[in-house]
Amino acid sequence: MTATIEKGSAAAPRPARFRFLLKPGWLGAVVAALAFTAACWMVLAPWQFSRNAENTATNNSIRTALTATPVAVRQLLSTTTQPDDEAVYKPVTATGTFDPQNTYYVRLRQDSQGNPVSEVVLPMRLTDGTVLLVDRGYRSFGDIKANVPLPPVPSGQVTVTGRVQQDQTDPAGRTPKLQDGLNQAWAVDADSLAGMVGTTGPDGNILQGYIQLEAGSPGVLVEIGLPQTDVGPYFSYALQWCAFGGMSLLAICYFIFREATDPRGPDERNVSYPDRSRYPDEISPPPGNLEPAAVLPRPDPDGLPEQSSADARPAPAAPAAARATAGLETAGSQRAAPEKNSRRGKTKRPARDGFDRSQLFD
């Protein structure tokens, strides 16, 4: 017989393959993956790219400053604004007179070896009447504690050479003060440390910013070295964040594709152990499918087969050696039967996801 389909009948509707995405668990997973990808690509990676760009610009400025020709300090410093970023680390020359009576020790500094030091700064009055803050360099913490006197600065008018720096700000907002017999400060700021010999404000005569003396300049102690020109690992960090965002997106797409094309079966963890079909080798056959076992005659204690009542004739007596051999074989079979049955009755341990919770209440 050939089956035919009526013209008016419609095919059964195909179940929606991606309907599982409407479940709360899948919605949360998709939102979390998209949020992580957006954070990697729009926040974390651009942040690392910006740090890499800043370091690159600073390093280029330092390299340019190393080969620049010293210019007059008034070409790069003024009394109204801080020096430009392009002017930092450029060499300048200044002519004037030091004021050693107003020397300050700037604390919480380290040298190139990581040892605690202080920077020694003092004002210098230039020939045009303006005041410039000059950083003489490092002073070791041991010499300061031992009250070792500073090498004196040259008296009278001198010309010094140094590199331009912008004013610093103390994050804790501490003001300079006299402590342990020394004028101490926590930031190199021209208005705070040179204000005792000059006037601040737009109409003042204190130059904004300061200079760090170079080696060989009059009055220098230990020259403050230039910072490292290594860009750092920021560019590779940015690429890593981009890769992490892409991996998150690919992972959620893979799980969605896997669930849509090869969906998981029903969860059997809460199903009673005999009703499962996932582990047939671990489940004994149902009682209804058992075949009756063949009934074997029970051997006689003497090793002879059981006789019916109709047979009244006694069997001929076996030789003593035969009876002993039969008895040993029967005893051996009886001992081996429980061991064989015990091995046959053992089953493989269920897998972890097939653990039967009812076994906890034996």
N, C-alpha and C positions, 0 to 999 in steps of 0.2 A: 504494500500500500504506500502510495506517495502522499506525503503531507503537503498541503497547500496553505498559503496565507491569504486570508481574505483581503480584498482591496481596501476596504474601509477600516481595517484594523491598523493601529499605530504601534510602532516599536516601543519597547520598554524604555523609559527615560534613563539615560546614563548618569550614574551618580557623579556629583561634582567632585573633582579630584582635589581641589585646593580648599574644600570646606573646612578642613581641620585648622586652617589659619585663623578662623574666628574663635577658636578656643582661647581662654584667658592665658594659659601657659605659653602658647605660640605667639600670641599678641605681645606678651611681655618680652619674650626672647627676641622678636623682631625689633621692637622698640629699643631694647638695650643694645643690640648690635648696631643699629643705625645711629644711636646717640654716641656710642663709643667711636664709631667711624667719623662722625662729624666733629667730635672733640679732637681726634687725632689730626684731621685734615684742616680744620679751621682755627684751632687754638694752639695745640701743642707744637705741631710742626712749624707754623708761622712764627711762633715765639722763638724757637731754636734758630730759624733762618734769620730773624732780626738780630739775635745775639751774634751770630756769625758775621752779619754785615757790619755791626758796630765794631767788632774786634778787627775786622779787615780794614775799616776806615781808620781806626786808631793806629794800627800797625803801619799803614801807608803814610800817615802823618808823621810817625816817629822816624821812619826811613827817610822821608823827605827832610826832616829837621836835622838829621845827622850830617847831611851833606850841605846844609844851608850856610850861608855866610852871615856872621854876626852883624846885627844892625843896632841902631840906637834904641834904647828902651822905650822912648816916647813914641816910636813908630808902631809899637804893638800894645803898649799899656796906656791907659787913660784914667782920669779921676772920676769918670762917670759910669763906665760899664766894664764888665769883666772881659778879659782877652778872649778872642774868638777861639773856637776849637782848632782851627787850622794853625793858630799861633802857638799852641801848647808844644813845649819841648824845643821850640826854635831858640837859637842862641841870640842873646842881646848883650850890649855893653852899657855900663852906667858909670858915671863919674860923680863922686860926692864924698861925704864924710860919715863914717860909722858913728853910732851912738851906743857904746858898750854898756852904759848905765841901765839901759832898758832891754837887756837880753832876757829871752824867755826860753824855757825848756818845754818842748811839745812832747808829751808823754804818749805811752801805748804805741810805740813804733817798733819795727823789727828791721834788722839788716838783711843782707842777702843770704846769710846763714841761718836765719831764724832766731837770732839772739835778741833779747830786749835792749832797745836803745831809745834815746830821745833825740829829737832834732833841735838844733840850736838856731834860733832866729833873732834878729835885731833890726831896727830901722836904720836907714841910711838916707841922709838929706843930700839931695842932688844939687847941682850948681844952679838949676833954674828955680829952686825953692820948693820943689815937690819932695815928697817922702816916699821912699821905696822900701818894702819889706824884703829882707835878704835872708835866705836859709843857708847857713854855713855848712850844714851836713850833719852827720851822726856824732853822737857822744855815747860811749858804752855805759850801760847801767852800773857796771862795777866801778868805773871812774867817778860816776856821780855819787854813789853811796860812799865812796872813800874820800869825797870832797877834793878830788884832784882838780887843781885850777885849770881853767881853759887857756889854751894858747891865746895871747892877746891879738886883737885885730890891729891892723896898721893904723897909726894915727895920722891925722891930716887928710888931705884930698888924695883919693886913690881911684883907679879905674878897675872895675871888676867885670867878669864875664860869667853869665849864668843862663839857665834855660827857663823859659816862661812857664808859669803854672797858674791855674785858677785857684781862687780862694776856696778853703775847705769849710765844712759845717760840722759841728759836733752833734751827733744824733741825740745825745743826752741833754744838750743845751747847757753845758757847764761853762761858766765864765772863768777867765784867767784869774789866778789869785797867788798870793805869796804863801808857800808851804815849805816847811823844812829849810827855811832860809833861802829858797830859790823861787823865782817867778815861774810858775808852771801854768801850762795851758794844755788843751786837748784837741785843738784844731789850729791850723795855720790860716789865720784870717787877718787881712791887712787893717781893716777898720778897728779890730780889737787889740792887735799887738803893736800897731804903729800909731794908734790914736794919741798916745801920750806925748808925741812930739809934732803931731800934725792935726789938721781939722778934717772931719769926715763930712759926708754929704755931697750933693751935686756941686756945691761951690767950694768944697774942701780942696786940700792939696795932697791928699793921700792917693797914690796910684792903686787902682784895684788889681788884685792879683799879686804875685810875688815872683821872685826868681830863685833858682837853686844854683849855687856856685859850682862851677866846673873845677876839675882837678887842675892845680897850678894857678888858680886865681887867688889874689890876695885875700887872706882871711878864711880860706876854706879849711875845714877839718877833715872829714872823710866824705868824699863825694857820694851823693845819692845816685845809684846806678839807674839806668833806663829800664823800663819794664820789658818783660819778655815780648817778643814779636810773634809768638806762636798763636795761630788763629784759634786753636783748641778743637775739641771734639763736637762742637755744636752742629756743624753741617751733617756729620754722620748721625747725630741724635735726631735731627730733623728727618733724615731718610728713614730711620728706624720707626719713627712715629707714623710716617706715611705707610710703611710696610705693615705695621700693626693694624692700621685702619683698613687697608685692603684685605688683610687676612680675616678680620672680623666680618667684613662684608661677604667674602667668599665662603666662609664657614657657614653663615646662616643660609646662604643660597644653596649650599650643598645639602644641609639638613632638610631644607624644604623640598628639594628635588628628590632626596632619598625617601622622605615620607610620602611624597605624591606618587612615586613610581613603585616603591616596595614598602607598603605600609606594614606596621607591626601588627601581630595578632593580638587577641584579647589577653589581658593580663590575667595569668592563672595563679597568682600567688595566694589568692583568697579562696581558691577552689579546693575541695577536699582531694586528698592524694589519689584515691582510686578512680576518680572521675576524670583525671587528666589524660590527654591524648598526645602530649608533647614528648613524653618519655615512655614509649610503649615497652621498652626493654626493662623498665623498672617497675612495671605494674603487672601483677598476676592476672591471668585470664578470668573473666567473670564466672560466677558459679554455674550459670546456665550452659556454658560451653564445655564444661568438663565432661570427658568421656569416662564411663565406668571402668575402673581398673579391673583387670583380669584377676579372678579369684583363684589363687593357687592353693593346692592342698598343703595343709600344715604338716610339717614332718613329724614323725613319731619321735619321742624322746630317745628311742633306741636307734634312731637313724633309719627306720623302715617306713615305707609308705602306709598311709591309712587304709584299712580294709573295711569293706562293707560287712553288714551283719549276715548277708546271704552266703558269703564265703566262709564256711565253717572249717574248711580244711586248713590246717596250720601250714604255713610256708616252710619250706625246708630251711633249716638253720644254716646261716652263712658261716663261713670260716671266721675264726676269731680275728685273724689279721684283717679281713675285709671289713668286719664290723668296726674295728678300731679306726681304719682309714676313713670310713664313711662318717664316723663321729667327728673326726678332726675337720673334715671338709664342711660339715654342717655348722660346727662351732665357728669356723673361720668366716663362713658366709654371714652368720648372725652378727659377728663383730664388725664386719665390713659394711653391713647394710646401714647402720645409723650414721657412720662416717660419710658414706656416699650420699645419703639423704641430706645430711647437714650441708655438704658442699653444694648440692643441687638447690637447696632452699635459700642459699645466700644470694643477695642481689647487689647490684652496683649502687654506691652511695649517690643519692640525687645531687644534681648540680645545685649551685647556690641559689639561682633564681627559681629552682624547682623545690625549694624547701617547704615541707609540709608543716604548717603551724600546729596542726593537731597533734604532732608528735611531742609537743611540749607538755601535753596533759595526759600522758600515758598513766 
